[in-house]
Amino acid sequence: LCRDSRQPIAAIRDINNCFVPFVISSSILPPPGAFGVYFSHTKERRRDTPAHKMHTVMTRGNAILAYSLSVLSVLTFCCFASTFFYDYRTEARINTVKVLVKNVPDFSASREKNDLGFITFDLGTDLNPLFNWNVKQLFLYLTAEYTTEQNALNQVVLWDKIILRGENANLDFKNMNTKYYFWDDGNGLKGHRNVTLTLSWNIIPNAGLLPSVFAHGQHSFKFPEAYIESPV
């Protein structure tokens, strides 16, 4: 029998189908109404859980935009990597037709007299093979290089041109005038025996680096020993 009347008494059947009394401690029983409070709290949490809410238009748009940018970034890198080792050099034919030099004041810098060169040139090259899916345009420029006593290296850009994708890139110019003046910062052009013309271009890609490429083939010429006095 039970020694403490405040503790409930229960019974179970033993293996001989006899009732065996045992005591259930009140310390392990839940307080009254505990199950009702627990279930009501669980329902309230499920009702407020964000996982059961629909995503907003802004959230969905942000996810789509982030995914699209990631895909575009990967495609852009693949476009750059596919043309990274491409050789953008080609042959160029350059020749000078007329070469003159005058000694005139350079009013753009000072009133001192400096040498001013006048040349006409022929230029021929086929740049069509340089265009691929990662080349948007080419920026060509013709440079004159020479040395003087004042400067170890002089570089003067005499002519340039922009060729867009789809335009005719097979160039064949005859007796062309320079686009920019051929000034020297002194008297270093008269009688100079080694002035080199070089054709170069910058590759303007859709994605990637901006390489500067030199053409195969240069042309060297010399200036006359005397200044020309008549107008050019």
Beta strands, then each sheet from edge to edge (+ up, - down):
strand 1: 9-13
strand 2: 19-23
strand 3: 93-105
strand 4: 113-126
strand 5: 135-146
strand 6: 154-164
strand 7: 170-177
strand 8: 182-183
strand 9: 195-205
strand 10: 212-214
strand 11: 219-221
sheet 1: 1+ 2-
sheet 2: 3+ 4- 7+
sheet 3: 3+ 4- 8+
sheet 4: 6+ 5- 9+ 10-
sheet 5: 6+ 5- 9+ 11-
end
